[in-house]
Structures are given as C-alpha cells and as structure tokens.
C-alpha cells in the first residue's frame, strides 16, 4: 500500500474480494467440510452454525439475539438447517414454548473441521504481522461489521 494512500480507500478495494473469499471458504464450497449429502449453506446459515458451535446449545431467542435477527427469522433459518442435517432442535418437555437448538451430532465433526481450518488460516496470517495487536484488529473488524450492518438497515 502506498504510504500516502487513504486507508479507507485501500480497504474499500479489499472488501469485495474479502466478501467473496469468505463466501468461498464456507463449507458449501468444500464437500469435506459439510456433512455428506448436506445442501448448500448460505452465509447467514453458516453464521448460525458457527454461533452454535462456539456457544453450544441455545434457546431460539438466544440464537436470534446472537444473530441480530427476529425470532421468526431465526426459526425459519433453523428449519432449513434442520432439513440440511446441520442443526438439531428440541422442544422442552416441561415448557413447550422453550425451543433449544444445537449443532447436530452428525454435523459436529464437519463443523469442527471447518472452524479448525479457519482458525489455522487466521493464525497463519496473524503470525505474518507480529506488530499488529490482535485485540485491536478484532475491535476494528467488529466496529466495521457493526457500521456495515447499520448502513444496510439505513438503506
């Protein structure tokens, strides 16, 4: 990058390529990362699967909050993930209003492999930039994500 170039302009050049690379890195592009016979997974569905793999079993409300979507949208997403064999849904026997979701047993090794692969890729890139503080990078990316989400809802 030219030392006089505007960092925002340079980031704007990278973002579309990053979006495509992130999409292509999702398991729908890699048969070995998805359970056998699993249909294509959208980026939002993958976000739900990663959230469940990271935080474990969640209520439908917790999943919706974590994804910043309505309970209805989360329910629809879970329905599709259940059909793909990636997620398991359980209704509480004591309170039928409480629905929990988790990564399906058969999908756990495949989801774990995908997350491990991404972790390795992230660690390899971070190792190439020892002067960059990971917490600063994480804070930047979280703030950028929030700003992009706000911009999407303002449109």
Residue pairs with C-beta under 8 A, 6 or more apart in sequence:
1 7
1 10
22 43
23 29
23 43
25 118
25 121
26 41
26 43
26 46
26 114
27 33
27 34
27 38
27 41
27 46
27 110
27 111
27 114
28 34
28 40
28 41
28 42
28 46
30 114
32 110
32 113
33 110
33 113
33 114
33 117
34 41
34 86
34 110
35 85
35 86
35 104
35 106
35 107
35 110
37 85
38 84
38 85
38 86
38 107
38 110
39 83
39 84
41 49
41 81
41 84
41 86
44 67
44 77
45 77
45 80
45 81
45 84
45 86
47 67
48 63
48 67
48 74
48 77
48 78
48 81
48 87
49 81
49 86
49 87
49 103
49 107
49 111
50 111
50 115
51 58
51 63
51 66
51 67
52 58
52 63
52 87
52 101
52 102
52 103
53 103
53 108
53 111
53 112
53 115
54 115
55 62
55 66
56 102
57 100
57 101
57 102
58 66
58 100
58 101
58 102
59 98
59 99
59 100
59 101
60 71
60 74
60 75
60 78
60 99
60 100
60 101
61 71
63 74
63 78
63 101
64 70
64 71
64 73
64 74
67 73
67 74
67 77
68 149
69 77
75 99
78 87
78 89
78 101
81 87
82 88
82 89
82 104
85 104
85 106
85 107
86 103
86 104
86 107
86 111
87 101
87 102
87 103
87 104
87 107
88 101
88 102
88 103
88 104
88 105
89 99
89 100
89 101
90 99
90 100
90 101
90 102
91 98
91 99
92 98
92 99
92 100
103 111
126 132
126 134
126 137
